[in-house]
């Protein structure tokens, strides 16, 4: 059985709650990640994040990956793939949810 796009969207949207993003971001010590944590702790109300919050977080995640994940001098190729794996997954999840929001 194939899941509908709205069902998949709802599942990802629920996964991208404040607590989940906090737990996924806190392991990274980059300034962009600290900015995300500060944003969700001091600006966002409630567990569910709105479209504007998701866009901000996506921008910061993308910025972090641009600034740090492409630094092959600091990380070896395999280490780079594994270290940033969850951050890249978060970026894709955010892109998916944002792309289906029509607010």
Backbone atoms as SQL, in Angstrom:
CREATE TABLE atoms (id INTEGER PRIMARY KEY, chain TEXT, resi INTEGER, resn TEXT, atom TEXT, x REAL, y REAL, z REAL);
INSERT INTO atoms VALUES
  (1, 'A', 1, 'UNK', 'N', 0.840, -1.173, 0.000),
  (2, 'A', 1, 'UNK', 'CA', 0.000, 0.000, 0.000),
  (3, 'A', 1, 'UNK', 'C', 0.890, 1.244, 0.000),
  (4, 'A', 2, 'UNK', 'N', 0.571, 2.197, -0.849),
  (5, 'A', 2, 'UNK', 'CA', 1.337, 3.430, -0.971),
  (6, 'A', 2, 'UNK', 'C', 0.723, 4.490, -0.066),
  (7, 'A', 3, 'UNK', 'N', 1.571, 5.131, 0.732),
  (8, 'A', 3, 'UNK', 'CA', 1.085, 6.189, 1.619),
  (9, 'A', 3, 'UNK', 'C', 0.832, 7.453, 0.809),
  (10, 'A', 4, 'UNK', 'N', -0.198, 8.187, 1.187),
  (11, 'A', 4, 'UNK', 'CA', -0.483, 9.436, 0.486),
  (12, 'A', 4, 'UNK', 'C', 0.569, 10.477, 0.856),
  (13, 'A', 5, 'UNK', 'N', 0.728, 11.463, -0.030),
  (14, 'A', 5, 'UNK', 'CA', 1.706, 12.520, 0.218),
  (15, 'A', 5, 'UNK', 'C', 1.371, 13.282, 1.488),
  (16, 'A', 6, 'UNK', 'N', 0.082, 13.502, 1.746),
  (17, 'A', 6, 'UNK', 'CA', -0.289, 14.240, 2.951),
  (18, 'A', 6, 'UNK', 'C', -0.004, 13.433, 4.214),
  (19, 'A', 7, 'UNK', 'N', -0.143, 12.092, 4.141),
  (20, 'A', 7, 'UNK', 'CA', 0.180, 11.253, 5.288),
  (21, 'A', 7, 'UNK', 'C', 1.658, 11.242, 5.598),
  (22, 'A', 8, 'UNK', 'N', 2.465, 11.160, 4.553),
  (23, 'A', 8, 'UNK', 'CA', 3.921, 11.203, 4.728),
  (24, 'A', 8, 'UNK', 'C', 4.328, 12.573, 5.255),
  (25, 'A', 9, 'UNK', 'N', 3.736, 13.623, 4.709),
  (26, 'A', 9, 'UNK', 'CA', 4.031, 14.983, 5.155),
  (27, 'A', 9, 'UNK', 'C', 3.709, 15.145, 6.637),
  (28, 'A', 10, 'UNK', 'N', 2.548, 14.642, 7.048),
  (29, 'A', 10, 'UNK', 'CA', 2.143, 14.750, 8.453),
  (30, 'A', 10, 'UNK', 'C', 3.105, 14.000, 9.363),
  (31, 'A', 11, 'UNK', 'N', 3.576, 12.848, 8.910),
  (32, 'A', 11, 'UNK', 'CA', 4.512, 12.055, 9.712),
  (33, 'A', 11, 'UNK', 'C', 5.841, 12.797, 9.878),
  (34, 'A', 12, 'UNK', 'N', 6.349, 13.374, 8.784),
  (35, 'A', 12, 'UNK', 'CA', 7.601, 14.125, 8.871),
  (36, 'A', 12, 'UNK', 'C', 7.403, 15.403, 9.682),
  (37, 'A', 13, 'UNK', 'N', 6.282, 16.059, 9.502),
  (38, 'A', 13, 'UNK', 'CA', 6.002, 17.297, 10.235),
  (39, 'A', 13, 'UNK', 'C', 5.979, 17.032, 11.737),
  (40, 'A', 14, 'UNK', 'N', 5.370, 15.922, 12.132),
  (41, 'A', 14, 'UNK', 'CA', 5.328, 15.557, 13.550),
  (42, 'A', 14, 'UNK', 'C', 6.726, 15.230, 14.072),
  (43, 'A', 15, 'UNK', 'N', 7.552, 14.634, 13.219),
  (44, 'A', 15, 'UNK', 'CA', 8.914, 14.274, 13.613),
  (45, 'A', 15, 'UNK', 'C', 9.774, 15.522, 13.815),
  (46, 'A', 16, 'UNK', 'N', 9.446, 16.587, 13.112),
  (47, 'A', 16, 'UNK', 'CA', 10.244, 17.805, 13.197),
  (48, 'A', 16, 'UNK', 'C', 9.713, 18.738, 14.279),
  (49, 'A', 17, 'UNK', 'N', 9.532, 18.182, 15.445),
  (50, 'A', 17, 'UNK', 'CA', 9.086, 18.969, 16.586),
  (51, 'A', 17, 'UNK', 'C', 10.311, 19.559, 17.293),
  (52, 'A', 18, 'UNK', 'N', 10.032, 20.447, 18.192),
  (53, 'A', 18, 'UNK', 'CA', 11.076, 21.163, 18.926),
  (54, 'A', 18, 'UNK', 'C', 12.051, 20.204, 19.634),
  (55, 'A', 19, 'UNK', 'N', 11.526, 19.225, 20.347),
  (56, 'A', 19, 'UNK', 'CA', 12.350, 18.289, 21.110),
  (57, 'A', 19, 'UNK', 'C', 13.235, 17.445, 20.195),
  (58, 'A', 20, 'UNK', 'N', 12.661, 16.950, 19.115),
  (59, 'A', 20, 'UNK', 'CA', 13.416, 16.111, 18.184),
  (60, 'A', 20, 'UNK', 'C', 14.563, 16.890, 17.556),
  (61, 'A', 21, 'UNK', 'N', 14.283, 18.097, 17.096),
  (62, 'A', 21, 'UNK', 'CA', 15.334, 18.913, 16.477),
  (63, 'A', 21, 'UNK', 'C', 16.397, 19.263, 17.510),
  (64, 'A', 22, 'UNK', 'N', 15.981, 19.607, 18.709),
  (65, 'A', 22, 'UNK', 'CA', 16.940, 19.917, 19.777),
  (66, 'A', 22, 'UNK', 'C', 17.888, 18.742, 20.014),
  (67, 'A', 23, 'UNK', 'N', 17.343, 17.545, 20.124),
  (68, 'A', 23, 'UNK', 'CA', 18.166, 16.363, 20.383),
  (69, 'A', 23, 'UNK', 'C', 19.100, 16.037, 19.219),
  (70, 'A', 24, 'UNK', 'N', 18.678, 16.310, 18.010),
  (71, 'A', 24, 'UNK', 'CA', 19.513, 16.015, 16.846),
  (72, 'A', 24, 'UNK', 'C', 20.602, 17.054, 16.636),
  (73, 'A', 25, 'UNK', 'N', 20.354, 18.287, 17.038),
  (74, 'A', 25, 'UNK', 'CA', 21.298, 19.386, 16.809),
  (75, 'A', 25, 'UNK', 'C', 22.330, 19.509, 17.932),
  (76, 'A', 26, 'UNK', 'N', 21.940, 19.142, 19.146),
  (77, 'A', 26, 'UNK', 'CA', 22.799, 19.422, 20.303),
  (78, 'A', 26, 'UNK', 'C', 24.151, 18.713, 20.261),
  (79, 'A', 27, 'UNK', 'N', 24.295, 17.673, 19.474),
  (80, 'A', 27, 'UNK', 'CA', 25.579, 16.968, 19.425),
  (81, 'A', 27, 'UNK', 'C', 26.636, 17.717, 18.615),
  (82, 'A', 28, 'UNK', 'N', 26.187, 18.680, 17.820),
  (83, 'A', 28, 'UNK', 'CA', 27.124, 19.449, 16.997),
  (84, 'A', 28, 'UNK', 'C', 27.473, 20.753, 17.709),
  (85, 'A', 29, 'UNK', 'N', 28.733, 21.110, 17.708),
  (86, 'A', 29, 'UNK', 'CA', 29.173, 22.310, 18.408),
  (87, 'A', 29, 'UNK', 'C', 29.365, 23.518, 17.518),
  (88, 'A', 30, 'UNK', 'N', 28.839, 23.471, 16.314),
  (89, 'A', 30, 'UNK', 'CA', 29.019, 24.577, 15.382),
  (90, 'A', 30, 'UNK', 'C', 28.134, 25.756, 15.766),
  (91, 'A', 31, 'UNK', 'N', 28.588, 26.961, 15.450),
  (92, 'A', 31, 'UNK', 'CA', 27.862, 28.178, 15.822),
  (93, 'A', 31, 'UNK', 'C', 26.463, 28.193, 15.215),
  (94, 'A', 32, 'UNK', 'N', 26.297, 27.647, 14.019),
  (95, 'A', 32, 'UNK', 'CA', 24.979, 27.602, 13.389),
  (96, 'A', 32, 'UNK', 'C', 24.024, 26.718, 14.199),
  (97, 'A', 33, 'UNK', 'N', 24.548, 25.642, 14.751),
  (98, 'A', 33, 'UNK', 'CA', 23.727, 24.733, 15.569),
  (99, 'A', 33, 'UNK', 'C', 23.376, 25.370, 16.902),
  (100, 'A', 34, 'UNK', 'N', 24.307, 26.101, 17.466),
  (101, 'A', 34, 'UNK', 'CA', 24.036, 26.834, 18.704),
  (102, 'A', 34, 'UNK', 'C', 22.950, 27.879, 18.449),
  (103, 'A', 35, 'UNK', 'N', 22.987, 28.508, 17.284),
  (104, 'A', 35, 'UNK', 'CA', 21.956, 29.482, 16.918),
  (105, 'A', 35, 'UNK', 'C', 20.585, 28.824, 16.828),
  (106, 'A', 36, 'UNK', 'N', 20.531, 27.620, 16.267),
  (107, 'A', 36, 'UNK', 'CA', 19.264, 26.881, 16.172),
  (108, 'A', 36, 'UNK', 'C', 18.738, 26.564, 17.568),
  (109, 'A', 37, 'UNK', 'N', 19.611, 26.067, 18.436),
  (110, 'A', 37, 'UNK', 'CA', 19.198, 25.734, 19.800),
  (111, 'A', 37, 'UNK', 'C', 18.681, 26.963, 20.540),
  (112, 'A', 38, 'UNK', 'N', 19.378, 28.062, 20.402),
  (113, 'A', 38, 'UNK', 'CA', 18.944, 29.300, 21.040),
  (114, 'A', 38, 'UNK', 'C', 17.590, 29.739, 20.484),
  (115, 'A', 39, 'UNK', 'N', 17.427, 29.629, 19.182),
  (116, 'A', 39, 'UNK', 'CA', 16.178, 30.005, 18.529),
  (117, 'A', 39, 'UNK', 'C', 15.001, 29.170, 19.045),
  (118, 'A', 40, 'UNK', 'N', 15.171, 27.849, 19.064),
  (119, 'A', 40, 'UNK', 'CA', 14.032, 27.021, 19.482),
  (120, 'A', 40, 'UNK', 'C', 13.772, 27.110, 20.985),
  (121, 'A', 41, 'UNK', 'N', 14.795, 27.432, 21.760),
  (122, 'A', 41, 'UNK', 'CA', 14.607, 27.545, 23.209),
  (123, 'A', 41, 'UNK', 'C', 14.049, 28.893, 23.643),
  (124, 'A', 42, 'UNK', 'N', 14.331, 29.956, 22.878),
  (125, 'A', 42, 'UNK', 'CA', 13.961, 31.298, 23.329),
  (126, 'A', 42, 'UNK', 'C', 12.936, 32.004, 22.449),
  (127, 'A', 43, 'UNK', 'N', 12.751, 31.532, 21.237),
  (128, 'A', 43, 'UNK', 'CA', 11.832, 32.214, 20.321),
  (129, 'A', 43, 'UNK', 'C', 10.576, 31.391, 20.058),
  (130, 'A', 44, 'UNK', 'N', 10.731, 30.102, 19.912),
  (131, 'A', 44, 'UNK', 'CA', 9.611, 29.238, 19.541),
  (132, 'A', 44, 'UNK', 'C', 8.743, 28.919, 20.752),
  (133, 'A', 45, 'UNK', 'N', 7.438, 28.944, 20.525),
  (134, 'A', 45, 'UNK', 'CA', 6.470, 28.579, 21.567),
  (135, 'A', 45, 'UNK', 'C', 5.905, 27.209, 21.247),
  (136, 'A', 46, 'UNK', 'N', 5.801, 26.369, 22.226),
  (137, 'A', 46, 'UNK', 'CA', 5.195, 25.058, 22.035),
  (138, 'A', 46, 'UNK', 'C', 6.119, 24.067, 21.369),
  (139, 'A', 47, 'UNK', 'N', 5.652, 22.846, 21.286),
  (140, 'A', 47, 'UNK', 'CA', 6.449, 21.748, 20.732),
  (141, 'A', 47, 'UNK', 'C', 6.426, 21.735, 19.206),
  (142, 'A', 48, 'UNK', 'N', 5.284, 22.109, 18.626),
  (143, 'A', 48, 'UNK', 'CA', 5.170, 22.109, 17.165),
  (144, 'A', 48, 'UNK', 'C', 5.727, 23.416, 16.602),
  (145, 'A', 49, 'UNK', 'N', 6.592, 23.292, 15.613),
  (146, 'A', 49, 'UNK', 'CA', 7.222, 24.456, 15.003),
  (147, 'A', 49, 'UNK', 'C', 6.445, 24.871, 13.763),
  (148, 'A', 50, 'UNK', 'N', 6.281, 26.178, 13.583),
  (149, 'A', 50, 'UNK', 'CA', 5.555, 26.659, 12.413),
  (150, 'A', 50, 'UNK', 'C', 6.484, 26.715, 11.198),
  (151, 'A', 51, 'UNK', 'N', 5.909, 27.065, 10.063),
  (152, 'A', 51, 'UNK', 'CA', 6.654, 27.078, 8.800),
  (153, 'A', 51, 'UNK', 'C', 7.843, 28.032, 8.854),
  (154, 'A', 52, 'UNK', 'N', 7.665, 29.174, 9.477),
  (155, 'A', 52, 'UNK', 'CA', 8.743, 30.160, 9.550),
  (156, 'A', 52, 'UNK', 'C', 9.912, 29.645, 10.380),
  (157, 'A', 53, 'UNK', 'N', 9.612, 28.957, 11.452),
  (158, 'A', 53, 'UNK', 'CA', 10.663, 28.355, 12.280),
  (159, 'A', 53, 'UNK', 'C', 11.389, 27.260, 11.501),
  (160, 'A', 54, 'UNK', 'N', 10.632, 26.444, 10.778),
  (161, 'A', 54, 'UNK', 'CA', 11.251, 25.379, 9.979),
  (162, 'A', 54, 'UNK', 'C', 12.151, 25.962, 8.896),
  (163, 'A', 55, 'UNK', 'N', 11.732, 27.059, 8.289),
  (164, 'A', 55, 'UNK', 'CA', 12.571, 27.720, 7.266),
  (165, 'A', 55, 'UNK', 'C', 13.860, 28.270, 7.873),
  (166, 'A', 56, 'UNK', 'N', 13.746, 28.880, 9.041),
  (167, 'A', 56, 'UNK', 'CA', 14.941, 29.403, 9.716),
  (168, 'A', 56, 'UNK', 'C', 15.911, 28.264, 10.029),
  (169, 'A', 57, 'UNK', 'N', 15.383, 27.189, 10.592),
  (170, 'A', 57, 'UNK', 'CA', 16.223, 26.044, 10.960),
  (171, 'A', 57, 'UNK', 'C', 16.857, 25.437, 9.712),
  (172, 'A', 58, 'UNK', 'N', 16.089, 25.308, 8.646),
  (173, 'A', 58, 'UNK', 'CA', 16.638, 24.784, 7.395),
  (174, 'A', 58, 'UNK', 'C', 17.782, 25.659, 6.899),
  (175, 'A', 59, 'UNK', 'N', 17.612, 26.962, 6.953),
  (176, 'A', 59, 'UNK', 'CA', 18.666, 27.879, 6.525),
  (177, 'A', 59, 'UNK', 'C', 19.938, 27.710, 7.329),
  (178, 'A', 60, 'UNK', 'N', 19.789, 27.575, 8.640),
  (179, 'A', 60, 'UNK', 'CA', 20.959, 27.403, 9.511),
  (180, 'A', 60, 'UNK', 'C', 21.628, 26.041, 9.305),
  (181, 'A', 61, 'UNK', 'N', 20.828, 24.987, 9.129),
  (182, 'A', 61, 'UNK', 'CA', 21.385, 23.655, 8.865),
  (183, 'A', 61, 'UNK', 'C', 22.160, 23.680, 7.545),
  (184, 'A', 62, 'UNK', 'N', 21.572, 24.299, 6.528),
  (185, 'A', 62, 'UNK', 'CA', 22.229, 24.394, 5.219),
  (186, 'A', 62, 'UNK', 'C', 23.524, 25.186, 5.315),
  (187, 'A', 63, 'UNK', 'N', 23.485, 26.287, 6.046),
  (188, 'A', 63, 'UNK', 'CA', 24.675, 27.105, 6.255),
  (189, 'A', 63, 'UNK', 'C', 25.769, 26.305, 6.963),
  (190, 'A', 64, 'UNK', 'N', 25.383, 25.554, 7.979),
  (191, 'A', 64, 'UNK', 'CA', 26.333, 24.728, 8.717),
  (192, 'A', 64, 'UNK', 'C', 26.996, 23.700, 7.798),
  (193, 'A', 65, 'UNK', 'N', 26.193, 23.036, 6.999),
  (194, 'A', 65, 'UNK', 'CA', 26.747, 22.028, 6.090),
  (195, 'A', 65, 'UNK', 'C', 27.674, 22.659, 5.061),
  (196, 'A', 66, 'UNK', 'N', 27.299, 23.823, 4.542),
  (197, 'A', 66, 'UNK', 'CA', 28.179, 24.526, 3.588),
  (198, 'A', 66, 'UNK', 'C', 29.505, 24.903, 4.239),
  (199, 'A', 67, 'UNK', 'N', 29.422, 25.393, 5.470),
  (200, 'A', 67, 'UNK', 'CA', 30.620, 25.896, 6.142),
  (201, 'A', 67, 'UNK', 'C', 31.530, 24.803, 6.687),
  (202, 'A', 68, 'UNK', 'N', 30.966, 23.656, 7.062),
  (203, 'A', 68, 'UNK', 'CA', 31.760, 22.673, 7.786),
  (204, 'A', 68, 'UNK', 'C', 31.850, 21.297, 7.135),
  (205, 'A', 69, 'UNK', 'N', 30.810, 20.864, 6.460),
  (206, 'A', 69, 'UNK', 'CA', 30.799, 19.503, 5.918),
  (207, 'A', 69, 'UNK', 'C', 31.667, 19.361, 4.683),
  (208, 'A', 70, 'UNK', 'N', 32.003, 20.457, 4.060),
  (209, 'A', 70, 'UNK', 'CA', 32.835, 20.383, 2.855),
  (210, 'A', 70, 'UNK', 'C', 34.317, 20.579, 3.166),
  (211, 'A', 71, 'UNK', 'N', 34.657, 20.677, 4.436),
  (212, 'A', 71, 'UNK', 'CA', 36.047, 20.893, 4.845),
  (213, 'A', 71, 'UNK', 'C', 36.785, 19.551, 4.895),
  (214, 'A', 72, 'UNK', 'N', 37.322, 19.141, 3.760),
  (215, 'A', 72, 'UNK', 'CA', 37.989, 17.842, 3.683),
  (216, 'A', 72, 'UNK', 'C', 39.334, 17.837, 4.404),
  (217, 'A', 73, 'UNK', 'N', 39.895, 19.010, 4.717),
  (218, 'A', 73, 'UNK', 'CA', 41.145, 19.068, 5.463),
  (219, 'A', 73, 'UNK', 'C', 40.941, 18.662, 6.921),
  (220, 'A', 74, 'UNK', 'N', 39.782, 18.963, 7.455),
  (221, 'A', 74, 'UNK', 'CA', 39.513, 18.679, 8.861),
  (222, 'A', 74, 'UNK', 'C', 39.021, 17.249, 9.078),
  (223, 'A', 75, 'UNK', 'N', 38.216, 16.758, 8.154),
  (224, 'A', 75, 'UNK', 'CA', 37.627, 15.435, 8.277),
  (225, 'A', 75, 'UNK', 'C', 38.069, 14.568, 7.104),
  (226, 'A', 76, 'UNK', 'N', 38.294, 13.301, 7.370),
  (227, 'A', 76, 'UNK', 'CA', 38.507, 12.354, 6.295),
  (228, 'A', 76, 'UNK', 'C', 37.194, 12.094, 5.582),
  (229, 'A', 77, 'UNK', 'N', 37.244, 11.525, 4.403),
  (230, 'A', 77, 'UNK', 'CA', 36.028, 11.307, 3.620),
  (231, 'A', 77, 'UNK', 'C', 34.998, 10.468, 4.369),
  (232, 'A', 78, 'UNK', 'N', 35.410, 9.340, 4.940),
  (233, 'A', 78, 'UNK', 'CA', 34.462, 8.481, 5.665),
  (234, 'A', 78, 'UNK', 'C', 33.940, 9.150, 6.932),
  (235, 'A', 79, 'UNK', 'N', 34.810, 9.809, 7.669),
  (236, 'A', 79, 'UNK', 'CA', 34.389, 10.494, 8.886),
  (237, 'A', 79, 'UNK', 'C', 33.394, 11.592, 8.555),
  (238, 'A', 80, 'UNK', 'N', 33.643, 12.305, 7.477),
  (239, 'A', 80, 'UNK', 'CA', 32.771, 13.388, 7.058),
  (240, 'A', 80, 'UNK', 'C', 31.369, 12.860, 6.734),
  (241, 'A', 81, 'UNK', 'N', 31.301, 11.741, 6.039),
  (242, 'A', 81, 'UNK', 'CA', 30.013, 11.150, 5.670),
  (243, 'A', 81, 'UNK', 'C', 29.221, 10.775, 6.920),
  (244, 'A', 82, 'UNK', 'N', 29.853, 10.091, 7.858),
  (245, 'A', 82, 'UNK', 'CA', 29.148, 9.622, 9.049),
  (246, 'A', 82, 'UNK', 'C', 28.854, 10.736, 10.044),
  (247, 'A', 83, 'UNK', 'N', 29.786, 11.647, 10.216),
  (248, 'A', 83, 'UNK', 'CA', 29.600, 12.709, 11.200),
  (249, 'A', 83, 'UNK', 'C', 28.423, 13.609, 10.845),
  (250, 'A', 84, 'UNK', 'N', 28.285, 13.939, 9.580),
  (251, 'A', 84, 'UNK', 'CA', 27.237, 14.862, 9.151),
  (252, 'A', 84, 'UNK', 'C', 25.981, 14.158, 8.645),
  (253, 'A', 85, 'UNK', 'N', 25.907, 12.845, 8.769),
  (254, 'A', 85, 'UNK', 'CA', 24.797, 12.074, 8.222),
  (255, 'A', 85, 'UNK', 'C', 23.435, 12.544, 8.761),
  (256, 'A', 86, 'UNK', 'N', 23.304, 12.698, 10.061),
  (257, 'A', 86, 'UNK', 'CA', 22.012, 13.099, 10.616),
  (258, 'A', 86, 'UNK', 'C', 21.677, 14.545, 10.276),
  (259, 'A', 87, 'UNK', 'N', 22.687, 15.395, 10.194),
  (260, 'A', 87, 'UNK', 'CA', 22.451, 16.789, 9.832),
  (261, 'A', 87, 'UNK', 'C', 21.970, 16.885, 8.379),
  (262, 'A', 88, 'UNK', 'N', 22.554, 16.073, 7.507),
  (263, 'A', 88, 'UNK', 'CA', 22.088, 16.036, 6.107),
  (264, 'A', 88, 'UNK', 'C', 20.667, 15.482, 6.021),
  (265, 'A', 89, 'UNK', 'N', 20.362, 14.463, 6.813),
  (266, 'A', 89, 'UNK', 'CA', 19.009, 13.898, 6.835),
  (267, 'A', 89, 'UNK', 'C', 18.008, 14.946, 7.324),
  (268, 'A', 90, 'UNK', 'N', 18.369, 15.699, 8.340),
  (269, 'A', 90, 'UNK', 'CA', 17.506, 16.758, 8.849),
  (270, 'A', 90, 'UNK', 'C', 17.252, 17.807, 7.775),
  (271, 'A', 91, 'UNK', 'N', 18.273, 18.164, 7.046),
  (272, 'A', 91, 'UNK', 'CA', 18.133, 19.133, 5.958),
  (273, 'A', 91, 'UNK', 'C', 17.109, 18.649, 4.920),
  (274, 'A', 92, 'UNK', 'N', 17.206, 17.385, 4.536),
  (275, 'A', 92, 'UNK', 'CA', 16.288, 16.817, 3.544),
  (276, 'A', 92, 'UNK', 'C', 14.860, 16.755, 4.097),
  (277, 'A', 93, 'UNK', 'N', 14.711, 16.352, 5.349),
  (278, 'A', 93, 'UNK', 'CA', 13.391, 16.299, 5.970),
  (279, 'A', 93, 'UNK', 'C', 12.747, 17.685, 6.026),
  (280, 'A', 94, 'UNK', 'N', 13.537, 18.673, 6.394),
  (281, 'A', 94, 'UNK', 'CA', 13.026, 20.041, 6.435),
  (282, 'A', 94, 'UNK', 'C', 12.616, 20.516, 5.042),
  (283, 'A', 95, 'UNK', 'N', 13.443, 20.231, 4.042),
  (284, 'A', 95, 'UNK', 'CA', 13.113, 20.617, 2.658),
  (285, 'A', 95, 'UNK', 'C', 11.794, 19.995, 2.226),
  (286, 'A', 96, 'UNK', 'N', 11.590, 18.730, 2.558),
  (287, 'A', 96, 'UNK', 'CA', 10.367, 18.027, 2.177),
  (288, 'A', 96, 'UNK', 'C', 9.139, 18.683, 2.817),
  (289, 'A', 97, 'UNK', 'N', 9.196, 18.887, 4.113),
  (290, 'A', 97, 'UNK', 'CA', 8.049, 19.476, 4.826),
  (291, 'A', 97, 'UNK', 'C', 7.782, 20.902, 4.327),
  (292, 'A', 98, 'UNK', 'N', 8.813, 21.682, 4.161),
  (293, 'A', 98, 'UNK', 'CA', 8.651, 23.061, 3.692),
  (294, 'A', 98, 'UNK', 'C', 8.069, 23.093, 2.285),
  (295, 'A', 99, 'UNK', 'N', 8.511, 22.176, 1.436),
  (296, 'A', 99, 'UNK', 'CA', 8.048, 22.167, 0.043),
  (297, 'A', 99, 'UNK', 'C', 6.552, 21.865, -0.057),
  (298, 'A', 100, 'UNK', 'N', 5.997, 21.156, 0.911),
  (299, 'A', 100, 'UNK', 'CA', 4.572, 20.808, 0.863),
  (300, 'A', 100, 'UNK', 'C', 3.674, 21.740, 1.658),
  (301, 'A', 101, 'UNK', 'N', 4.282, 22.687, 2.353),
  (302, 'A', 101, 'UNK', 'CA', 3.488, 23.673, 3.105),
  (303, 'A', 101, 'UNK', 'C', 3.057, 24.776, 2.153),
  (304, 'A', 102, 'UNK', 'N', 1.827, 25.143, 2.241),
  (305, 'A', 102, 'UNK', 'CA', 1.297, 26.191, 1.358),
  (306, 'A', 102, 'UNK', 'C', 0.802, 27.369, 2.169),
  (307, 'A', 103, 'UNK', 'N', 1.598, 27.786, 3.148),
  (308, 'A', 103, 'UNK', 'CA', 1.229, 28.929, 4.000),
  (309, 'A', 103, 'UNK', 'C', 1.832, 30.185, 3.459);
